[in-house]
């Protein structure tokens, strides 16, 4: 019985791709048709959409130690996050900033290869080559 519980726990742990570390003002997470309050400690999943209000900002730490910070009036979609902590498989991190601002300090995925991390906007696709960058998408 204990083995089954441990197996279920490890499977659930693999579903999360990051965690909310800081929140200011209004922050919501859209997940599978539901809207969740963006609270410190909330585990994020692939395809979550992070939204901040006019007074909102959020800080997220991804499993590869990438740091994301979205400012007021932002919409950020976490489209794909494939990360193997052992490093035996190449990772992939894809996000879409539909509106607002995003600051990124890249983690292990971006360091694995030049095409491993991308940020899309309505008008551009950014390939992450460095370790820190900022993106702004005006309304």
Order of alpha helices (4+ residues) and beta strands (2+ residues): alpha-beta-beta-beta-beta-beta-beta-beta-beta-beta-alpha-beta-beta-beta
